[in-house]
Amino acid sequence: MNVTTQIRRTHAAAQRVTKALAYRARSGRIAAQLEAGRLVRTGDILDRLGASDLKDGYQSWYGRHVKKAFITATGTEPVRCWVQHRTTGKWIHVHVYSPFDMALYIGLVSYKQTKHLAQPALFQAAYTEAA
């Protein structure tokens, strides 16, 4: 089989994959680490702290505060991963962090809707769950 035929067949096969598989392939190792618990989304931290009832708008603002704290501390953008939205099912790009990243705590403190969750006992419980 010549190279042109092989490329044509590869492209045809790639067009027939499900959306979930395509996004999973784009995220690769990052998605695998997210599923294994070595990386977390900001929504995961809120779930662990018992704040999963916050509106999506509030959760996204918390994520923005965490991203700002991460960039301030490291000077780089956080890693991103494709995941399905928890309520709509649409594929979205989210930032993922180490479960022990201080930017997660700083984001809690700096955002007024989550400031009450920044109690040391609650945050320690979230870290214990992650480990």
N, C-alpha and C positions, 0 to 999 in steps of 0.2 A: 504494500500500500504506500502510495506516495504521500509526501508531507501535506500537500494541499487537501487531499481527501481526509487525512487525519484531522487537520484543523477544522474543516467543514463539519465533520462528525462531532468533534468536541463542542463546537459552537451550538450545534443543533441539540446536543444532549444538555448543555448548560441552560438553554432556553426552556427546557421542560421540567426543571427542578421546581420543587415547591418553594414558596417564599421563605418559609421557616429554614429550610436547608440553605438557601442562598445567603440569608443574613447570618446564619450560624457559621458558614464558611468564611464570610467576610470578617467576623470577629475572631475566629480561630482560637488561639491559646488563651486570649483574654476571656472569652466566654467559658472556656473550660475551667479557668481559675475562679471565675465568678460562681459557677455551679459547685465547685469544690469548697467554696467558702474562704478562699485565700484573698479574694477581693470582694468588696461590698458596694452596693449602691446606697445613696443617701436614704432612700425609701426603706431599705433593709434596716438601717440604724433606727429610723423612726418606728418601725414595726417592733423592734426589740425593746424599745423604750415605752411601748404601749401607746404610741401616738399615731397609729395607722388610721385613725378616724379624722385626722387633719384633712382639709380640702386639698385637692390636687394643686391648686394655685399656691397654697401655703407651703406644700411640700416642695414645689419647684423653686420657690424663693429661698427655702432653706438650702437647697442644692446650690443656688447661686452664691449664697454666703459661704458655703463650704469651698466652692471653686475659688472664690476670691481669696480666702484664707490660704488655700493650697498654693495659689500662684504667688502670693506674698511671701510665703515661707520658702518655696523652692525656686521660683522664677520660671517655672515651666507649667504648661497646661497639664491637667490630669489626663489619665488614659480614658479612652472612650470605648463603648461597646454597644452593639445593637441588641435590644431586648424588646419584648412585647409589653406594651402598656398594660398595667394591672386591671384597668377597667374597660378601656376601649378595644384592646387587642391589637392596636396598630403598632407597627414597628417603629421604635424611636431610638435615638442615639443618646445614651446617658454616660455620665462620668462615673468611673469606678475608682475606689480607693482601698488602701490597706485597712483592715478593720481596726488597726491600732494607730491610724493617722490622726494627729492632733487637730488637723483642719476640721474634722468631723465635730470635735468638741467646741472649737472656736466658732464654727458656724452655728451651733446651738446657742451659744452665749450671745453672739452678735445679732441674731434675728429675734425680734420681740415675740413672735408667735411660738417660738420653741425655747425661749429663755428659761421657762419654768421646768424644762426637762433636763437642765444642766446641773442638777443636783448630783454630787459625787456618788451617792449610793445607786441612783438609777443608771448612771453611765458605767459604773463598775459592773452592774448586772448585765449590761449590753456586751461588755468586753468578755465577761465570763462565758456568755452564750456563744460568742464567736470562737473562743479558744477550744 
